[in-house]
Amino acid sequence: MTIGIVGLGLIGGSIGLALREPDRKIMGYDPNPDAVRVAGDRFCIDSVGTLDEVSQADVVFLAVPPIYVVSALEAVRKAKRPETVVTDCTSAKNAMADWVMKIKDPTVVIGHPMAGHENSGAKYASAWMFRGAKWILCPVSFTDKQAVRQVESLIKAMGASPVRMPPELHDRQIATLSHLPHAIAGALVQMQEDLAAEDVSGGSWRDLTRVGGVDPNLWTQIFIENRIELARAIGDLESRLGTLKTALETNDDKTVRSFFDRAKKAKKAFEIK
């Protein structure tokens, strides 16, 4: 089997490392020569090809920034073989889903691996990036079932678990489960700048701010692409924190306790799933 990877950054490089097997040939393309060099030096790919050559693979993974996903799709679709399966890795599905519904290509499988790193680039790629992670697929009514199964097989080979859901549900859930935490981390590390005391942070601070220094260009694109659902999630958070803020200002210990009781129950229910 031949695997094509368009975009040789963190995710694309990790896909290449995770799928390295004697019976698979990994071909890669990236317009950035530095990205190609790093991916080659780290053996993320077996060979470098032009976009047209990589598009001829059996399965093509698009691991490009959100603003380029549609143009990359158009280019790959023009060059690929009729049976070539294409899947993307972008973390918001608005543009991708709109394109798929317009073109109605059954070989395109909308996807999103729920894995990453606070640092970017193939330098930080890992064969273990996706192990134990969820990998969301959003097939629509005309998506070829065999194409979906083929992508799911490769996802499992990387150690991830495929999960299917509609693209609109994906964006709503990811706004809360992925994008909102990045917004919170960014706000917290900015608040640290205003602290006069020497750093006395503990484990909770490190856990909450791990992704506070992500790539600004990439995450601006992600936030803007999912801006409606993310704004809704931020509003929900503001409401919940507003209730807690009022309780603190009025010395309402019952409401504070209720806040933590509900959080504990929700955390326990989430862990059981």
C-alpha positions in Angstrom: 0.0 0.0 0.0 1.2 3.5 -0.8 0.4 6.3 1.7 0.6 9.9 0.6 1.0 12.7 3.1 0.5 16.4 2.1 1.9 18.6 4.8 4.9 17.4 6.7 4.5 19.1 10.0 3.8 17.6 13.4 0.7 15.6 12.4 1.8 14.7 8.9 5.2 13.6 10.2 3.7 11.6 13.0 1.3 9.8 10.6 4.4 8.8 8.5 6.2 7.5 11.5 3.1 5.7 12.9 2.4 3.9 9.6 6.0 2.8 8.8 5.8 -0.9 7.8 7.7 -3.0 5.2 4.5 -3.4 3.2 3.7 0.4 3.1 5.5 3.1 1.1 5.2 6.5 2.6 5.4 9.4 0.2 5.4 13.1 1.3 4.9 16.5 -0.1 5.3 20.0 1.5 5.9 23.3 -0.3 8.3 24.2 2.6 11.8 22.7 1.9 12.7 22.9 5.5 9.7 20.8 6.5 10.7 18.3 3.8 14.3 18.2 5.1 13.3 17.6 8.7 10.7 15.0 7.8 13.3 13.2 5.7 16.0 13.4 8.3 13.6 11.9 10.9 12.5 9.1 8.5 8.9 10.3 8.6 8.7 9.5 4.9 10.3 7.0 2.5 10.4 9.4 -0.4 9.5 13.0 -1.5 7.3 13.6 -4.4 5.5 16.4 -6.2 1.9 17.1 -5.2 0.7 15.2 -8.2 2.8 12.2 -7.5 1.8 12.0 -3.8 -1.9 12.4 -4.9 -1.5 9.1 -6.8 -1.2 7.1 -3.5 -3.7 4.6 -2.3 -4.7 6.8 0.6 -3.7 10.5 1.0 -3.7 12.3 4.3 -4.0 16.0 4.2 -2.2 17.5 7.2 -2.2 21.1 6.2 -3.2 24.3 8.1 -7.0 25.0 8.0 -6.7 27.9 5.5 -5.1 25.6 3.0 -7.3 22.5 3.3 -9.8 23.4 0.6 -7.1 24.4 -2.0 -5.2 21.3 -1.1 -8.3 19.2 -1.6 -8.9 20.7 -5.0 -5.3 20.1 -6.1 -5.3 16.5 -4.8 -8.6 15.7 -6.4 -7.5 16.9 -9.8 -4.3 14.7 -9.7 -5.5 11.6 -7.8 -6.6 8.3 -9.3 -10.4 7.6 -9.1 -9.9 5.0 -6.4 -7.5 7.1 -4.2 -9.0 7.8 -0.8 -8.4 11.2 0.7 -8.8 12.2 4.3 -8.0 15.4 6.2 -6.7 16.2 9.7 -8.1 19.7 10.4 -9.7 20.4 13.8 -12.7 22.3 12.5 -14.9 20.9 9.8 -16.9 23.8 8.5 -14.9 24.5 5.3 -14.1 20.8 4.7 -17.7 19.8 5.1 -18.9 22.6 2.8 -16.5 21.5 0.1 -17.4 17.8 0.4 -21.1 18.6 0.2 -20.5 20.8 -2.9 -18.3 18.4 -4.8 -19.9 15.1 -3.6 -16.8 13.0 -4.0 -17.4 9.6 -2.3 -13.7 9.0 -1.8 -13.1 11.9 0.5 -13.4 11.0 4.2 -13.6 13.9 6.6 -11.3 13.3 9.6 -9.6 14.7 12.7 -7.1 13.0 15.0 -7.6 14.1 18.6 -3.8 14.2 19.3 -1.1 16.8 19.1 1.7 18.6 20.9 2.2 22.1 22.1 5.2 22.4 19.8 4.9 22.3 16.0 6.9 20.8 13.2 8.1 17.3 12.2 10.9 17.8 14.7 8.4 16.9 17.4 6.7 14.1 15.4 6.3 10.8 17.1 5.3 7.3 16.1 3.3 7.1 19.4 1.4 10.4 18.8 -1.9 8.7 18.2 -1.7 5.7 20.5 -4.8 5.6 22.7 -6.2 8.7 21.1 -9.6 9.1 19.4 -9.7 9.8 15.7 -12.9 11.4 14.6 -14.4 10.6 11.1 -17.4 12.5 9.7 -18.7 10.5 6.7 -21.8 11.9 5.0 -24.6 10.2 3.2 -22.6 9.6 -0.1 -19.2 8.8 1.4 -18.0 5.4 0.2 -18.3 2.8 3.0 -15.2 1.0 1.8 -13.2 4.2 1.8 -14.3 4.8 5.5 -13.3 1.3 6.4 -9.9 1.7 4.7 -9.2 4.9 6.7 -10.4 3.3 9.9 -8.0 0.4 9.3 -5.0 2.8 9.0 -6.2 4.7 12.1 -6.2 1.5 14.1 -2.8 0.6 12.8 -1.5 3.9 14.3 -2.9 2.9 17.7 -5.9 5.3 17.6 -9.6 4.5 18.0 -11.9 5.7 15.1 -15.1 7.5 16.2 -17.8 8.5 13.7 -20.0 11.6 14.1 -21.7 14.2 11.9 -19.4 17.2 11.0 -21.7 19.8 12.7 -21.6 17.8 16.0 -17.9 17.5 15.7 -17.4 21.2 15.7 -19.8 21.7 18.6 -18.1 19.1 20.8 -14.5 20.0 19.8 -15.2 23.7 20.7 -15.6 22.6 24.3 -13.2 19.6 24.5 -10.3 21.1 22.6 -10.5 24.7 21.5 -11.9 26.1 24.7 -9.1 24.6 26.8 -6.5 26.2 24.5 -8.3 29.6 25.1 -8.3 29.1 28.8 -4.6 28.2 28.8 -3.8 31.3 26.8 -5.7 33.5 29.2 -4.1 31.9 32.3 -0.5 32.4 31.0 -1.3 36.0 30.2 -2.7 36.5 33.8 0.6 35.2 35.1 2.3 38.2 33.6 0.5 40.4 36.1 1.7 38.5 39.2 4.3 40.3 41.2 5.5 37.4 43.3 8.1 34.8 42.3 6.6 31.8 40.5 5.1 29.5 43.1 2.9 27.5 40.7 1.9 23.9 41.3 0.8 20.9 39.3 -2.6 22.2 38.6 -1.1 25.3 36.9 1.2 23.2 34.8 -1.6 20.9 33.7 -3.9 23.8 32.8 -1.3 25.8 30.9 0.6 23.1 29.0 -0.9 24.3 25.7 -0.6 28.0 26.5 2.3 28.5 24.1 1.0 27.0 20.9 1.7 28.2 17.4 -0.3 31.6 17.1 -0.7 31.4 13.3 -2.2 27.9 13.4 -4.5 28.4 16.4 -5.8 31.7 15.0 -6.9 29.8 11.9 -8.4 27.0 14.1 -10.3 29.5 16.3 -11.6 31.6 13.4 -12.7 28.4 11.5 -14.8 27.3 14.5 -15.6 30.8 15.7 -19.4 30.3 16.1 -19.2 27.2 18.2 -16.2 28.4 20.2 -17.9 31.7 21.0 -20.9 29.7 22.3 -18.6 27.6 24.5 -16.9 30.7 25.9 -20.3 32.2 26.7 -21.2 29.0 28.5 -18.0 29.2 30.5 -18.5 32.9 31.3 -22.0 32.0 32.6 -20.7 29.3 34.9 -17.8 31.3 36.2 -20.2 34.3 36.6 -22.4 32.3 39.0 -19.3 31.2 40.9 -18.0 34.8 41.0 -21.3 36.1 42.4 -21.3 33.4 45.1 -17.8 34.4 46.2 -18.7 38.1 46.3 -21.8 37.3 48.4 -20.1 34.7 50.7 -22.5 32.1 49.4 -20.8 28.9 50.5 -23.7 26.7 49.4 -23.4 27.8 45.8 -19.7 27.3 45.9 -20.1 23.8 47.3 -22.8 23.0 44.7 -20.3 24.1 42.0 -17.7 21.6 43.2 -20.3 18.9 43.8 -21.6 19.1 40.3 -18.0 19.2 38.9 -17.1 16.1 40.8 -20.1 14.2 39.6 -19.5 15.3 36.0 -15.8 14.2 36.2 -16.8 10.8 37.6 -19.4 10.3 34.9 -16.9 11.3 32.2 -14.3 8.8 33.5 -16.8 5.9 33.5 -17.6 6.4 29.8 
